[in-house]
Amino acid sequence: QVHLVESGGGLVQPGGSLKLSCAASGSIFSINTMGWYRQAPGKQRELVASMSSAGDTNYHDSVKGRFTISRDNARKMVDLQMNSLKPEDTAVYYCKLGFPWKDYWGQGTQVTVSS
């Protein structure tokens, strides 16, 4: 069984920075994709950033140049560095670990960007 735990959310002013971290435990196979999704009130969950085990990255257009995803395969962790945050980045952020046969999700962490 795979378990994901996110940390690092909180309240930040516009223009500020936050770093989200996600730690995975359990049986982690080498070929996978780890990523971050977010869901704002009344909106669908959307991909923010992802990184495959080969290092290929994918970012939502709205966060390109502001957010950076990184992962440490040995420690089974994925981080999301978020800079120049905007009020529209406010959402619950979820970590996802994806295998070809199944996806696993964390419980989510709230990010609020407000003055």
C-alpha positions in Angstrom: 0.0 0.0 0.0 1.2 3.5 -0.8 0.7 6.4 1.5 1.4 10.1 0.7 1.7 12.9 3.2 1.9 16.6 2.1 3.2 19.5 4.1 4.1 23.1 3.7 0.8 24.8 2.9 -0.4 28.0 4.6 -1.2 31.6 4.2 1.1 33.9 2.2 0.8 37.4 0.8 0.7 38.0 -2.9 4.2 37.9 -4.3 5.4 35.6 -1.6 6.7 32.0 -1.7 5.9 28.6 -0.3 7.4 25.2 -0.6 5.2 22.1 -0.6 6.6 18.7 0.2 5.2 15.3 -0.3 6.6 12.1 1.3 5.7 8.7 -0.1 5.8 5.5 1.8 5.1 1.9 0.9 5.9 -0.1 -2.2 7.2 2.4 -4.7 8.1 1.0 -8.1 10.8 2.8 -10.1 8.6 3.8 -13.1 6.2 6.4 -11.9 5.1 10.0 -12.1 4.9 12.3 -9.1 3.0 15.5 -9.3 1.0 18.2 -7.7 -2.6 19.1 -8.5 -4.8 21.8 -7.1 -8.5 22.4 -6.6 -10.1 25.7 -5.9 -13.6 26.1 -4.6 -16.1 25.5 -7.3 -13.5 24.4 -9.8 -12.2 21.1 -11.1 -8.9 19.6 -9.9 -6.1 20.6 -12.3 -2.5 19.6 -12.8 0.0 22.1 -11.5 3.2 20.3 -12.2 4.5 16.7 -12.6 7.7 14.9 -13.0 8.3 11.4 -14.3 10.9 9.1 -12.9 13.0 9.9 -16.0 12.9 13.6 -15.1 10.5 14.9 -17.7 8.4 17.8 -16.3 5.0 19.2 -17.2 3.6 22.5 -15.9 0.3 24.3 -16.1 0.7 27.3 -18.2 -0.3 29.6 -15.4 2.6 28.5 -13.2 5.4 28.3 -15.7 8.3 30.5 -14.6 7.0 30.7 -11.0 6.7 27.1 -9.8 9.4 24.5 -9.8 8.9 20.8 -9.2 11.7 18.5 -8.0 11.9 15.0 -6.7 14.2 12.8 -4.7 13.7 9.2 -5.7 15.9 7.8 -3.0 13.9 9.6 -0.3 10.6 9.1 -2.2 9.8 12.8 -2.0 8.5 15.4 -4.4 8.6 19.2 -3.7 6.9 22.1 -5.3 8.6 25.5 -4.9 6.1 28.2 -5.5 7.3 31.8 -6.0 5.5 35.0 -7.0 2.3 33.6 -5.7 -1.0 35.2 -6.8 -4.4 35.1 -5.2 -5.6 32.8 -8.0 -3.1 30.2 -6.8 -5.3 29.8 -3.7 -6.5 26.2 -3.6 -6.1 22.8 -1.9 -2.9 21.3 -3.3 -2.8 17.5 -3.7 0.2 15.3 -4.2 -0.2 12.4 -6.7 1.9 9.3 -7.3 1.0 7.7 -10.5 1.7 4.2 -11.8 0.5 2.9 -15.1 -2.0 0.8 -13.3 -3.1 3.1 -10.4 -2.9 6.6 -9.0 -2.4 7.4 -5.3 -3.4 10.7 -3.7 -2.4 12.6 -0.6 -4.9 14.2 1.7 -4.3 17.8 0.4 -2.8 20.9 1.9 -4.4 24.4 1.8 -2.6 27.2 0.2 -4.1 30.7 0.6 -2.7 33.7 -1.1 -4.1 36.9 0.4 -3.2 40.2 1.7 
